[in-house]
Amino acid sequence: MDLQEPTKKMSTTGGTEQGTVKLLDGPDAIRKKFRSAVTDSGREVRRAGDKPGVTNLVDILSVATDRPPEEVERAYDGAGYGDLKRDVGEAVVELLTPVRERYLELRADEPGLLRLLAVGAEKARTASAPTLAAMYERMGFVRL
């Protein structure tokens, strides 16, 4: 969910800029977004309907660290929201770093990237050819 409006989905089109973590955001940008994430009144780190901000952060940390939400809640028993925000930011940075690094690696080799795209396009053409041929036949199109 959006980090600034936790009752709305995180989205590049409908979400807030500061509340949306993009796959290619740098580590510092990700950390900053989580530090400024909206939380709820109180200090108790628990998932609940009246705590959408904290619930969102617990759920994100659960996914990023592959731990059940209940375990995340127990780990922050007695801790404040600042600790939770910091740790969620770090976990998301760690999760997304390989994606960003691979993207940068591929973008640095434009000829290699174009080769990979051409190979993928040929595989897609080969895989879709039978379906496309059946569609042409069923719709009565004449192949030129």
Backbone as JSON Lines, residues from 0, in Angstrom:
{"i":0,"aa":"M","n":[0.85,-1.17,0.0],"ca":[0.0,0.0,0.0],"c":[0.9,1.24,0.0]}
{"i":1,"aa":"D","n":[0.33,2.35,-0.45],"ca":[1.07,3.61,-0.53],"c":[1.62,3.98,0.85]}
{"i":2,"aa":"L","n":[2.85,4.46,0.89],"ca":[3.48,4.79,2.17],"c":[2.95,6.08,2.77]}
{"i":3,"aa":"Q","n":[2.34,6.94,1.96],"ca":[1.77,8.19,2.45],"c":[0.27,8.1,2.67]}
{"i":4,"aa":"E","n":[-0.38,7.24,1.89],"ca":[-1.82,7.02,2.01],"c":[-2.05,5.51,2.1]}
{"i":5,"aa":"P","n":[-1.82,4.92,3.28],"ca":[-1.8,3.46,3.41],"c":[-3.13,2.75,3.18]}
{"i":6,"aa":"T","n":[-4.2,3.49,2.93],"ca":[-5.46,2.84,2.59],"c":[-5.61,2.74,1.07]}
{"i":7,"aa":"K","n":[-4.65,3.26,0.33],"ca":[-4.67,3.19,-1.13],"c":[-3.49,2.36,-1.61]}
{"i":8,"aa":"K","n":[-3.65,1.76,-2.79],"ca":[-2.59,0.94,-3.35],"c":[-1.41,1.8,-3.77]}
{"i":9,"aa":"M","n":[-0.22,1.24,-3.61],"ca":[0.99,1.89,-4.1],"c":[0.96,1.78,-5.61]}
{"i":10,"aa":"S","n":[1.1,2.91,-6.29],"ca":[0.96,2.9,-7.74],"c":[1.72,4.07,-8.34]}
{"i":11,"aa":"T","n":[2.32,3.83,-9.51],"ca":[3.02,4.93,-10.19],"c":[2.03,5.87,-10.86]}
{"i":12,"aa":"T","n":[0.79,5.44,-11.08],"ca":[-0.19,6.31,-11.71],"c":[-1.15,6.93,-10.72]}
{"i":13,"aa":"G","n":[-1.56,6.18,-9.7],"ca":[-2.56,6.7,-8.77],"c":[-2.03,6.99,-7.38]}
{"i":14,"aa":"G","n":[-0.8,6.59,-7.12],"ca":[-0.23,6.78,-5.79],"c":[0.51,8.09,-5.67]}
{"i":15,"aa":"T","n":[1.04,8.34,-4.5],"ca":[1.83,9.55,-4.28],"c":[3.28,9.26,-4.64]}
{"i":16,"aa":"E","n":[3.99,10.28,-5.07],"ca":[5.4,10.12,-5.44],"c":[6.22,9.63,-4.25]}
{"i":17,"aa":"Q","n":[6.03,10.25,-3.1],"ca":[6.8,9.89,-1.91],"c":[6.32,8.58,-1.3]}
{"i":18,"aa":"G","n":[5.12,8.15,-1.66],"ca":[4.57,6.93,-1.1],"c":[4.75,5.71,-1.97]}
{"i":19,"aa":"T","n":[5.38,5.88,-3.13],"ca":[5.55,4.78,-4.07],"c":[7.02,4.43,-4.2]}
{"i":20,"aa":"V","n":[7.36,3.19,-3.91],"ca":[8.74,2.72,-4.06],"c":[8.85,2.1,-5.44]}
{"i":21,"aa":"K","n":[9.77,2.62,-6.22],"ca":[9.99,2.1,-7.57],"c":[11.15,1.12,-7.55]}
{"i":22,"aa":"L","n":[11.09,0.12,-8.4],"ca":[12.11,-0.91,-8.43],"c":[13.51,-0.35,-8.66]}
{"i":23,"aa":"L","n":[13.61,0.75,-9.37],"ca":[14.91,1.31,-9.7],"c":[15.31,2.48,-8.81]}
{"i":24,"aa":"D","n":[14.52,2.78,-7.77],"ca":[14.9,3.82,-6.82],"c":[16.23,3.43,-6.19]}
{"i":25,"aa":"G","n":[17.06,4.43,-5.95],"ca":[18.33,4.19,-5.28],"c":[18.11,3.9,-3.8]}
{"i":26,"aa":"P","n":[19.11,3.31,-3.16],"ca":[18.97,2.96,-1.74],"c":[18.6,4.15,-0.85]}
{"i":27,"aa":"D","n":[19.22,5.3,-1.06],"ca":[18.91,6.46,-0.22],"c":[17.48,6.94,-0.42]}
{"i":28,"aa":"A","n":[16.99,6.9,-1.66],"ca":[15.61,7.31,-1.93],"c":[14.62,6.36,-1.25]}
{"i":29,"aa":"I","n":[14.93,5.08,-1.29],"ca":[14.05,4.08,-0.64],"c":[14.03,4.3,0.86]}
{"i":30,"aa":"R","n":[15.2,4.46,1.44],"ca":[15.27,4.69,2.89],"c":[14.48,5.94,3.29]}
{"i":31,"aa":"K","n":[14.62,7.01,2.51],"ca":[13.92,8.26,2.81],"c":[12.41,8.07,2.74]}
{"i":32,"aa":"K","n":[11.94,7.34,1.74],"ca":[10.5,7.1,1.61],"c":[9.96,6.34,2.82]}
{"i":33,"aa":"F","n":[10.71,5.37,3.3],"ca":[10.23,4.62,4.46],"c":[10.35,5.43,5.75]}
{"i":34,"aa":"R","n":[11.39,6.25,5.87],"ca":[11.5,7.1,7.07],"c":[10.32,8.05,7.19]}
{"i":35,"aa":"S","n":[9.8,8.5,6.02],"ca":[8.69,9.45,6.05],"c":[7.32,8.78,5.9]}
{"i":36,"aa":"A","n":[7.3,7.45,5.95],"ca":[6.03,6.71,5.81],"c":[5.06,7.11,6.92]}
{"i":37,"aa":"V","n":[3.8,7.19,6.55],"ca":[2.75,7.52,7.51],"c":[2.54,6.34,8.45]}
{"i":38,"aa":"T","n":[2.49,6.65,9.74],"ca":[2.15,5.63,10.73],"c":[0.86,6.08,11.42]}
{"i":39,"aa":"D","n":[0.54,5.45,12.5],"ca":[-0.72,5.73,13.17],"c":[-0.44,6.22,14.58]}
{"i":40,"aa":"S","n":[-1.47,6.66,15.24],"ca":[-1.29,7.12,16.61],"c":[-0.91,5.94,17.5]}
{"i":41,"aa":"G","n":[-0.24,6.25,18.56],"ca":[0.21,5.2,19.46],"c":[1.63,4.8,19.14]}
{"i":42,"aa":"R","n":[2.1,3.76,19.82],"ca":[3.47,3.27,19.6],"c":[3.51,1.77,19.36]}
{"i":43,"aa":"E","n":[2.39,1.12,19.53],"ca":[2.36,-0.34,19.44],"c":[2.46,-0.79,17.98]}
{"i":44,"aa":"V","n":[3.44,-1.65,17.71],"ca":[3.62,-2.19,16.36],"c":[2.78,-3.45,16.25]}
{"i":45,"aa":"R","n":[1.6,-3.28,15.64],"ca":[0.7,-4.42,15.43],"c":[-0.17,-4.13,14.22]}
{"i":46,"aa":"R","n":[-0.58,-5.19,13.55],"ca":[-1.48,-5.07,12.41],"c":[-2.9,-5.01,12.92]}
{"i":47,"aa":"A","n":[-3.63,-4.01,12.46],"ca":[-5.03,-3.86,12.86],"c":[-5.74,-2.93,11.88]}
{"i":48,"aa":"G","n":[-7.04,-3.06,11.81],"ca":[-7.83,-2.24,10.9],"c":[-7.73,-0.75,11.18]}
{"i":49,"aa":"D","n":[-7.51,-0.4,12.44],"ca":[-7.39,1.01,12.79],"c":[-5.95,1.5,12.72]}
{"i":50,"aa":"K","n":[-5.05,0.68,12.21],"ca":[-3.64,1.04,12.08],"c":[-3.13,0.69,10.68]}
{"i":51,"aa":"P","n":[-3.69,1.32,9.63],"ca":[-3.29,0.95,8.27],"c":[-1.82,1.25,7.96]}
{"i":52,"aa":"G","n":[-1.27,2.31,8.52],"ca":[0.12,2.64,8.25],"c":[1.08,1.59,8.81]}
{"i":53,"aa":"V","n":[0.87,1.22,10.06],"ca":[1.72,0.22,10.69],"c":[1.48,-1.15,10.05]}
{"i":54,"aa":"T","n":[0.24,-1.47,9.78],"ca":[-0.07,-2.74,9.12],"c":[0.68,-2.85,7.8]}
{"i":55,"aa":"N","n":[0.7,-1.77,7.03],"ca":[1.4,-1.73,5.75],"c":[2.89,-2.0,5.95]}
{"i":56,"aa":"L","n":[3.5,-1.34,6.91],"ca":[4.94,-1.52,7.15],"c":[5.25,-2.95,7.62]}
{"i":57,"aa":"V","n":[4.43,-3.49,8.48],"ca":[4.64,-4.86,8.95],"c":[4.51,-5.84,7.78]}
{"i":58,"aa":"D","n":[3.5,-5.63,6.94],"ca":[3.31,-6.52,5.79],"c":[4.49,-6.43,4.82]}
{"i":59,"aa":"I","n":[4.97,-5.23,4.56],"ca":[6.11,-5.06,3.65],"c":[7.35,-5.75,4.22]}
{"i":60,"aa":"L","n":[7.61,-5.54,5.52],"ca":[8.77,-6.18,6.14],"c":[8.62,-7.7,6.14]}
{"i":61,"aa":"S","n":[7.42,-8.18,6.34],"ca":[7.16,-9.62,6.3],"c":[7.54,-10.2,4.95]}
{"i":62,"aa":"V","n":[7.12,-9.54,3.89],"ca":[7.42,-10.02,2.53],"c":[8.91,-9.88,2.23]}
{"i":63,"aa":"A","n":[9.48,-8.74,2.57],"ca":[10.89,-8.48,2.25],"c":[11.84,-9.41,2.97]}
{"i":64,"aa":"T","n":[11.45,-9.87,4.16],"ca":[12.34,-10.74,4.95],"c":[11.87,-12.2,4.99]}
{"i":65,"aa":"D","n":[10.75,-12.47,4.32],"ca":[10.19,-13.83,4.28],"c":[9.92,-14.37,5.69]}
{"i":66,"aa":"R","n":[9.31,-13.5,6.5],"ca":[8.92,-13.89,7.87],"c":[7.42,-13.66,8.02]}
{"i":67,"aa":"P","n":[6.75,-14.47,8.8],"ca":[5.31,-14.24,9.02],"c":[5.09,-12.89,9.72]}
{"i":68,"aa":"P","n":[3.99,-12.21,9.41],"ca":[3.7,-10.92,10.04],"c":[3.7,-10.99,11.57]}
{"i":69,"aa":"E","n":[3.21,-12.08,12.11],"ca":[3.17,-12.22,13.56],"c":[4.58,-12.21,14.17]}
{"i":70,"aa":"E","n":[5.51,-12.79,13.46],"ca":[6.91,-12.8,13.92],"c":[7.48,-11.38,13.88]}
{"i":71,"aa":"V","n":[7.14,-10.63,12.83],"ca":[7.59,-9.24,12.73],"c":[7.02,-8.44,13.89]}
{"i":72,"aa":"E","n":[5.73,-8.62,14.18],"ca":[5.11,-7.9,15.29],"c":[5.82,-8.21,16.61]}
{"i":73,"aa":"R","n":[6.12,-9.49,16.84],"ca":[6.8,-9.88,18.08],"c":[8.19,-9.25,18.17]}
{"i":74,"aa":"A","n":[8.87,-9.16,17.05],"ca":[10.22,-8.59,17.03],"c":[10.23,-7.12,17.42]}
{"i":75,"aa":"Y","n":[9.12,-6.43,17.22],"ca":[9.05,-4.99,17.52],"c":[8.21,-4.7,18.75]}
{"i":76,"aa":"D","n":[7.94,-5.71,19.55],"ca":[7.2,-5.52,20.78],"c":[8.02,-4.59,21.68]}
{"i":77,"aa":"G","n":[7.46,-3.45,22.02],"ca":[8.15,-2.48,22.86],"c":[9.03,-1.51,22.1]}
{"i":78,"aa":"A","n":[9.2,-1.72,20.81],"ca":[10.02,-0.81,19.99],"c":[9.11,0.26,19.39]}
{"i":79,"aa":"G","n":[9.72,1.31,18.91],"ca":[8.95,2.41,18.32],"c":[8.84,2.29,16.82]}
{"i":80,"aa":"Y","n":[8.06,3.2,16.26],"ca":[7.85,3.21,14.81],"c":[9.14,3.54,14.06]}
{"i":81,"aa":"G","n":[10.01,4.33,14.65],"ca":[11.26,4.7,13.99],"c":[12.1,3.47,13.67]}
{"i":82,"aa":"D","n":[12.21,2.56,14.63],"ca":[12.97,1.32,14.4],"c":[12.34,0.51,13.28]}
{"i":83,"aa":"L","n":[11.02,0.41,13.3],"ca":[10.31,-0.36,12.27],"c":[10.55,0.26,10.9]}
{"i":84,"aa":"K","n":[10.39,1.57,10.79],"ca":[10.58,2.24,9.5],"c":[12.0,2.03,8.97]}
{"i":85,"aa":"R","n":[12.99,2.18,9.85],"ca":[14.39,2.0,9.44],"c":[14.61,0.6,8.92]}
{"i":86,"aa":"D","n":[14.12,-0.39,9.65],"ca":[14.35,-1.78,9.27],"c":[13.59,-2.17,8.0]}
{"i":87,"aa":"V","n":[12.4,-1.63,7.81],"ca":[11.66,-1.91,6.58],"c":[12.42,-1.32,5.39]}
{"i":88,"aa":"G","n":[12.89,-0.09,5.54],"ca":[13.66,0.54,4.47],"c":[14.89,-0.28,4.11]}
{"i":89,"aa":"E","n":[15.63,-0.74,5.12],"ca":[16.83,-1.54,4.86],"c":[16.48,-2.86,4.18]}
{"i":90,"aa":"A","n":[15.41,-3.5,4.63],"ca":[15.01,-4.79,4.04],"c":[14.6,-4.61,2.58]}
{"i":91,"aa":"V","n":[13.9,-3.53,2.27],"ca":[13.48,-3.29,0.89],"c":[14.69,-2.94,0.02]}
{"i":92,"aa":"V","n":[15.63,-2.16,0.55],"ca":[16.87,-1.87,-0.18],"c":[17.57,-3.18,-0.52]}
{"i":93,"aa":"E","n":[17.7,-4.05,0.47],"ca":[18.38,-5.34,0.26],"c":[17.63,-6.2,-0.78]}
{"i":94,"aa":"L","n":[16.32,-6.18,-0.71],"ca":[15.51,-6.97,-1.64],"c":[15.63,-6.46,-3.09]}
{"i":95,"aa":"L","n":[15.65,-5.14,-3.25],"ca":[15.64,-4.56,-4.6],"c":[17.02,-4.32,-5.21]}
{"i":96,"aa":"T","n":[18.07,-4.37,-4.4],"ca":[19.42,-4.09,-4.92],"c":[19.8,-5.01,-6.09]}
{"i":97,"aa":"P","n":[19.58,-6.32,-6.02],"ca":[19.94,-7.15,-7.17],"c":[19.17,-6.79,-8.44]}
{"i":98,"aa":"V","n":[17.92,-6.38,-8.3],"ca":[17.11,-5.99,-9.46],"c":[17.71,-4.74,-10.09]}
{"i":99,"aa":"R","n":[17.99,-3.74,-9.25],"ca":[18.54,-2.47,-9.76],"c":[19.92,-2.69,-10.38]}
{"i":100,"aa":"E","n":[20.76,-3.49,-9.73],"ca":[22.1,-3.75,-10.26],"c":[22.04,-4.47,-11.6]}
{"i":101,"aa":"R","n":[21.15,-5.43,-11.73],"ca":[21.02,-6.16,-13.0],"c":[20.51,-5.24,-14.1]}
{"i":102,"aa":"Y","n":[19.56,-4.37,-13.76],"ca":[19.05,-3.4,-14.72],"c":[20.19,-2.51,-15.21]}
{"i":103,"aa":"L","n":[20.97,-1.97,-14.29],"ca":[22.07,-1.08,-14.66],"c":[23.11,-1.82,-15.5]}
{"i":104,"aa":"E","n":[23.35,-3.08,-15.16],"ca":[24.28,-3.89,-15.94],"c":[23.77,-4.07,-17.38]}
{"i":105,"aa":"L","n":[22.5,-4.38,-17.52],"ca":[21.93,-4.57,-18.86],"c":[21.91,-3.26,-19.64]}
{"i":106,"aa":"R","n":[21.55,-2.16,-18.99],"ca":[21.49,-0.87,-19.67],"c":[22.87,-0.38,-20.11]}
{"i":107,"aa":"A","n":[23.92,-0.81,-19.4],"ca":[25.28,-0.38,-19.73],"c":[25.77,-1.02,-21.03]}
{"i":108,"aa":"D","n":[25.19,-2.14,-21.41],"ca":[25.59,-2.87,-22.62],"c":[24.43,-2.84,-23.62]}
{"i":109,"aa":"E","n":[24.26,-1.69,-24.28],"ca":[23.12,-1.52,-25.19],"c":[23.09,-2.57,-26.3]}
{"i":110,"aa":"P","n":[24.22,-2.86,-26.98],"ca":[24.17,-3.9,-28.01],"c":[23.75,-5.26,-27.44]}
{"i":111,"aa":"G","n":[24.25,-5.58,-26.27],"ca":[23.87,-6.85,-25.63],"c":[22.4,-6.87,-25.27]}
{"i":112,"aa":"L","n":[21.88,-5.75,-24.79],"ca":[20.47,-5.64,-24.45],"c":[19.61,-5.81,-25.69]}
{"i":113,"aa":"L","n":[19.99,-5.16,-26.78],"ca":[19.22,-5.3,-28.02],"c":[19.25,-6.74,-28.53]}
{"i":114,"aa":"R","n":[20.38,-7.41,-28.33],"ca":[20.48,-8.84,-28.71],"c":[19.51,-9.67,-27.87]}
{"i":115,"aa":"L","n":[19.49,-9.42,-26.56],"ca":[18.57,-10.15,-25.68],"c":[17.11,-9.9,-26.06]}
{"i":116,"aa":"L","n":[16.8,-8.67,-26.38],"ca":[15.43,-8.34,-26.78],"c":[15.06,-9.04,-28.08]}
{"i":117,"aa":"A","n":[15.99,-9.12,-29.01],"ca":[15.73,-9.8,-30.29],"c":[15.5,-11.29,-30.07]}
{"i":118,"aa":"V","n":[16.31,-11.9,-29.2],"ca":[16.14,-13.33,-28.89],"c":[14.77,-13.55,-28.26]}
{"i":119,"aa":"G","n":[14.39,-12.68,-27.31],"ca":[13.08,-12.8,-26.65],"c":[11.94,-12.62,-27.64]}
{"i":120,"aa":"A","n":[12.09,-11.67,-28.56],"ca":[11.04,-11.44,-29.56],"c":[10.88,-12.65,-30.47]}
{"i":121,"aa":"E","n":[11.99,-13.27,-30.84],"ca":[11.91,-14.47,-31.7],"c":[11.25,-15.62,-30.95]}
{"i":122,"aa":"K","n":[11.58,-15.8,-29.68],"ca":[10.94,-16.85,-28.88],"c":[9.44,-16.59,-28.79]}
{"i":123,"aa":"A","n":[9.05,-15.34,-28.6],"ca":[7.63,-15.0,-28.5],"c":[6.92,-15.28,-29.82]}
{"i":124,"aa":"R","n":[7.58,-14.91,-30.94],"ca":[6.97,-15.18,-32.25],"c":[6.77,-16.68,-32.46]}
{"i":125,"aa":"T","n":[7.78,-17.45,-32.12],"ca":[7.71,-18.9,-32.29],"c":[6.61,-19.5,-31.41]}
{"i":126,"aa":"A","n":[6.55,-19.06,-30.15],"ca":[5.56,-19.61,-29.23],"c":[4.13,-19.21,-29.6]}
{"i":127,"aa":"S","n":[3.97,-18.01,-30.17],"ca":[2.63,-17.52,-30.48],"c":[2.15,-17.89,-31.88]}
{"i":128,"aa":"A","n":[3.04,-18.38,-32.73],"ca":[2.68,-18.67,-34.13],"c":[1.49,-19.61,-34.26]}
{"i":129,"aa":"P","n":[1.42,-20.74,-33.53],"ca":[0.26,-21.62,-33.68],"c":[-1.06,-20.94,-33.28]}
{"i":130,"aa":"T","n":[-1.04,-20.18,-32.22],"ca":[-2.25,-19.48,-31.78],"c":[-2.66,-18.43,-32.81]}
{"i":131,"aa":"L","n":[-1.69,-17.7,-33.3],"ca":[-1.97,-16.67,-34.3],"c":[-2.53,-17.29,-35.59]}
{"i":132,"aa":"A","n":[-1.95,-18.4,-36.01],"ca":[-2.44,-19.09,-37.21],"c":[-3.88,-19.57,-37.02]}
{"i":133,"aa":"A","n":[-4.18,-20.13,-35.85],"ca":[-5.55,-20.58,-35.56],"c":[-6.51,-19.39,-35.55]}
{"i":134,"aa":"M","n":[-6.08,-18.27,-35.0],"ca":[-6.93,-17.08,-34.96],"c":[-7.23,-16.59,-36.38]}
{"i":135,"aa":"Y","n":[-6.18,-16.53,-37.21],"ca":[-6.39,-16.11,-38.59],"c":[-7.4,-17.03,-39.29]}
{"i":136,"aa":"E","n":[-7.26,-18.33,-39.09],"ca":[-8.14,-19.3,-39.74],"c":[-9.58,-19.14,-39.25]}
{"i":137,"aa":"R","n":[-9.76,-19.04,-37.94],"ca":[-11.11,-18.95,-37.37],"c":[-11.82,-17.64,-37.73]}
{"i":138,"aa":"M","n":[-11.05,-16.6,-37.89],"ca":[-11.66,-15.32,-38.22],"c":[-11.79,-15.1,-39.72]}
{"i":139,"aa":"G","n":[-11.26,-16.03,-40.49],"ca":[-11.42,-15.96,-41.94],"c":[-10.45,-15.01,-42.63]}
{"i":140,"aa":"F","n":[-9.37,-14.67,-41.95],"ca":[-8.36,-13.81,-42.59],"c":[-7.58,-14.6,-43.6]}
{"i":141,"aa":"V","n":[-7.2,-13.96,-44.67],"ca":[-6.39,-14.6,-45.69],"c":[-4.94,-14.2,-45.43]}
{"i":142,"aa":"R","n":[-4.09,-15.18,-45.33],"ca":[-2.65,-14.89,-45.09],"c":[-2.02,-14.5,-46.41]}
{"i":143,"aa":"L","n":[-1.34,-13.4,-46.41],"ca":[-0.65,-12.94,-47.63],"c":[0.77,-13.43,-47.66]}
